């Protein structure tokens, strides 16, 4: 009798970690608040607790029976620099990540940070795309990998915020969506069945124009399969849990994971039913909202004001 075949998988994590800053003053960015003498009194002790919180979340994922391992690929939003990112990940004793990092022109100095497990993934080419706006904003990152010889790409986003007024800032997110859509289309021209995972903090929900009209986000998997790359499946489709962000007394789904049709064809990387989860556990929440590091600029000492997203996909031989 043959032994049970072990299913191989790739685990992705996206998380806006809320202001992972070091304590040094960078003269080139607006990070003065995140220094020991700044308004937020950001000290080494507070940074260390923040790093411990992040590592605790990662260990909770690895200990979860659904996953049983650390993410093979993780991407964080709101990281100040590569050094603090690498220092944070180095506190995980059980795994050694490699990083891919691009500095963004964001005035606050926050970037998207990417890391992967070199024992399970092989890295290929990567590139950072600028968003054409009057005000500098985070770059959009595309990176190629392979798992067990099967190629795939991730596209990472942290679109302009809704600060001041949602409608007034919407054109900025539409501009970012157009750049992401261009990257997706470029990959699909080369390989129409390409496996593409688009992740990020989009600062918009699925029904907003930036996602629905420009990026092509939909909850209809059948349409994604049938419309020749025009649409991406939004993994919030059919999801019954809470959102990733709590604002105006309601859960919002502003962090997203979207999949190309290639991720639904049961070849290479394939996302089965239930692949997606907005991850939480009791200590990650305070009442009905995420346990944030800061709340209304008052220090709370929590994890983040966002919850992380997980995607576990199968590797089909």
C-alpha positions in Angstrom: 0.0 0.0 0.0 1.4 3.3 -1.1 1.9 6.1 1.6 -0.3 9.1 1.4 1.1 11.7 -1.0 2.2 14.9 0.7 0.6 17.9 -0.9 3.1 20.7 -1.6 2.0 24.3 -1.1 3.2 27.9 -1.1 2.0 30.2 1.7 1.8 33.9 1.1 1.3 36.6 3.7 0.4 40.3 3.1 0.4 42.7 6.1 0.4 46.4 6.6 2.4 46.3 9.8 1.7 50.0 10.8 4.9 52.1 10.9 7.8 49.7 11.3 10.4 52.5 11.9 13.8 52.4 13.3 14.6 55.0 16.0 17.1 57.1 13.9 16.3 60.3 12.3 16.5 60.1 8.5 17.2 63.6 7.2 15.7 62.7 3.8 12.2 61.7 5.0 9.5 63.0 7.3 10.2 60.5 10.1 10.9 63.0 12.9 7.9 61.7 14.9 9.4 58.2 15.0 12.5 59.1 17.0 13.0 59.1 20.8 12.7 62.8 20.9 9.8 63.1 18.4 6.1 63.5 19.1 5.5 59.8 19.3 8.5 59.1 21.5 9.6 56.1 19.4 12.2 54.4 21.5 14.3 51.3 21.2 12.1 49.6 23.7 9.0 50.3 21.7 10.7 49.1 18.5 11.7 45.9 20.2 8.1 45.3 21.3 6.9 46.0 17.8 9.3 43.5 16.4 8.3 40.9 19.0 4.7 41.4 18.0 5.4 40.8 14.4 7.4 37.7 15.2 4.6 36.4 17.4 2.2 36.8 14.6 4.5 34.9 12.3 4.9 32.1 14.8 1.2 31.9 15.3 0.8 31.3 11.6 3.5 28.6 11.7 1.8 26.9 14.7 -1.7 27.1 13.1 -2.9 23.6 12.0 -4.1 24.9 8.7 -0.6 26.1 7.8 2.1 24.4 9.9 4.9 26.6 8.6 6.1 30.1 8.3 5.1 31.9 5.1 7.1 31.1 2.1 6.7 34.6 0.9 5.7 37.7 2.9 5.2 41.3 2.1 4.9 44.1 4.6 3.6 47.7 4.0 4.9 50.7 6.1 8.5 49.6 6.6 11.0 52.4 6.9 14.1 50.7 5.5 15.7 47.4 4.6 17.8 47.3 7.8 14.9 47.4 10.2 13.0 44.9 8.0 16.0 42.4 8.1 16.6 43.0 11.8 12.9 42.2 12.5 13.0 39.0 10.5 16.3 37.9 12.0 14.5 37.6 15.4 12.7 34.5 14.0 15.0 31.7 15.0 13.3 28.9 13.0 13.7 30.4 9.6 16.1 32.6 7.5 14.5 34.8 4.9 16.1 36.6 2.0 14.8 40.1 1.2 14.0 42.0 -1.9 13.8 45.7 -1.2 13.2 48.9 -3.1 13.2 52.4 -1.5 10.1 54.4 -2.3 9.9 58.2 -2.7 7.1 58.4 -0.2 7.6 61.6 1.9 7.2 59.6 5.2 9.8 57.1 4.0 7.6 54.0 4.2 8.1 51.2 1.7 6.8 47.8 0.7 9.2 45.1 1.9 9.4 41.6 0.4 11.0 38.5 1.8 11.0 34.8 0.8 12.2 31.4 2.0 15.1 30.4 -0.3 14.6 26.7 0.7 11.2 26.7 -0.9 11.2 29.5 -3.5 13.7 30.5 -6.2 13.8 34.2 -6.9 13.9 35.6 -10.4 13.8 39.2 -11.7 12.1 42.0 -9.9 11.3 45.7 -10.6 9.7 48.7 -9.0 7.2 50.9 -10.9 6.5 54.5 -10.1 3.0 55.9 -10.0 2.7 59.2 -12.0 1.4 61.6 -9.4 2.2 65.1 -8.3 2.8 63.9 -4.8 5.4 61.1 -4.4 3.9 57.8 -3.3 4.9 54.2 -2.8 6.2 52.2 -5.7 4.5 49.1 -7.0 6.7 46.1 -6.9 6.7 43.1 -9.3 8.8 40.0 -8.5 9.2 36.7 -10.2 9.7 33.4 -8.4 9.4 29.7 -9.0 8.2 26.9 -6.7 9.2 23.3 -7.6 10.0 24.6 -11.1 6.6 26.4 -11.5 7.0 30.1 -12.3 4.8 32.8 -10.8 4.8 36.5 -10.1 3.7 38.7 -7.2 2.7 42.3 -7.6 2.7 44.3 -4.4 0.8 47.5 -3.8 0.3 50.2 -1.2 -1.9 52.8 -2.9 -2.5 56.4 -1.7 -4.6 56.8 1.4 -8.1 58.2 1.8 -6.8 61.0 4.0 -8.9 64.1 4.1 -11.6 62.9 1.7 -12.2 59.6 -0.2 -13.6 61.2 -3.4 -10.8 63.8 -3.5 -8.1 61.2 -3.2 -9.7 58.6 -5.5 -7.9 59.8 -8.7 -4.6 58.9 -7.0 -5.7 55.3 -6.4 -7.0 55.1 -9.9 -3.6 56.1 -11.2 -2.0 53.4 -9.1 -4.5 50.9 -10.3 -3.6 51.7 -13.9 0.0 51.0 -13.2 -0.8 47.7 -11.6 -3.1 46.8 -14.5 -0.3 47.6 -16.9 2.0 45.2 -15.1 -0.6 42.4 -15.1 -1.2 42.9 -18.9 2.5 42.9 -19.6 2.9 39.6 -17.9 -0.1 38.1 -19.6 1.0 39.2 -23.1 4.1 37.1 -22.6 2.3 34.1 -20.9 -1.5 34.2 -21.2 -1.9 31.6 -18.5 0.6 33.1 -16.1 0.2 32.6 -12.4 0.0 36.1 -10.9 -0.8 37.1 -7.3 -1.6 40.7 -6.7 -1.5 41.8 -3.1 -1.6 45.0 -1.1 -3.2 47.7 0.9 -5.3 49.3 -1.8 -7.1 51.8 0.5 -10.2 51.0 -1.5 -12.8 48.3 -1.3 -13.8 45.8 -4.0 -16.7 47.9 -5.3 -14.6 51.1 -5.8 -13.7 52.2 -9.3 -9.9 51.7 -8.8 -10.4 47.9 -8.2 -13.5 47.1 -10.1 -13.2 49.2 -13.2 -9.5 49.8 -13.6 -7.8 46.8 -12.1 -10.6 44.3 -13.1 -11.4 42.9 -9.7 -14.4 40.6 -9.5 -15.9 38.0 -7.2 -16.9 35.8 -10.1 -14.4 33.1 -10.6 -16.1 31.8 -13.8 -15.8 35.2 -15.5 -12.1 35.3 -14.6 -11.6 31.9 -16.3 -13.5 32.9 -19.4 -12.6 36.5 -20.1 -9.0 36.1 -21.4 -7.1 37.8 -18.6 -9.3 40.9 -18.4 -10.4 40.1 -14.8 -8.7 39.1 -11.5 -10.5 37.1 -8.8 -10.7 39.0 -5.6 -10.2 36.5 -2.8 -12.7 38.3 -0.5 -15.3 36.5 -2.8 -17.6 34.5 -0.6 -15.5 35.3 2.5 -17.6 35.2 5.7 -15.0 36.5 8.2 -14.2 40.1 9.3 -12.3 42.6 7.2 -8.7 43.7 7.5 -9.3 47.2 8.8 -11.7 48.8 11.2 -12.9 52.4 10.5 -16.0 54.4 11.3 -17.3 51.5 13.4 -17.2 48.9 10.7 -14.9 46.3 9.2 -13.5 47.3 5.8 -11.8 45.1 3.2 -9.1 47.5 1.9 -6.3 45.0 1.9 -6.7 42.5 -1.0 -5.3 39.4 -2.7 -6.3 39.0 -6.3 -5.5 36.1 -8.6 -5.1 35.7 -12.4 -7.0 33.0 -14.3 -3.8 31.0 -14.3 -4.2 30.5 -10.6 -7.5 28.8 -11.1 -6.6 26.3 -13.8 -5.3 23.5 -11.6 -1.8 23.7 -13.2 1.4 25.0 -11.6 0.3 27.1 -8.7 -3.4 26.6 -8.0 -5.7 28.3 -5.4 -8.2 25.8 -4.0 -11.4 26.7 -2.3 -10.7 28.2 1.1 -7.1 29.2 0.1 -7.6 32.7 1.5 -8.0 33.9 5.1 -7.9 37.2 6.9 -5.9 35.9 9.8 -6.5 36.8 13.5 -6.4 35.4 17.0 -7.6 36.8 20.3 -4.4 38.8 21.1 -4.5 40.4 17.7 -7.8 42.2 18.5 -9.0 44.6 21.2 -12.8 44.4 21.3 -14.0 44.7 17.7 -10.9 46.1 16.1 -7.2 45.4 15.5 -4.8 45.9 18.5 -2.9 48.8 17.0 0.5 50.2 17.9 -0.9 53.7 18.0 -4.5 54.8 18.2 -5.2 58.5 17.5 -1.4 59.1 18.0 -1.6 57.6 21.5 0.7 54.6 22.1 -1.1 51.3 22.7 1.7 48.8 22.1 -0.2 46.5 19.9 0.5 44.7 16.7 -0.9 46.8 13.9 -4.0 48.7 12.8 -4.5 46.1 10.0 -5.0 42.4 10.1 -2.8 40.2 7.8 -4.0 38.3 4.8 -2.9 34.7 4.1 -3.1 32.7 0.9 -2.2 29.0 0.7 -2.0 27.6 -2.8 -1.2 24.1 -4.0 1.6 23.2 -6.3 0.2 20.9 -9.0 2.8 18.7 -10.6 
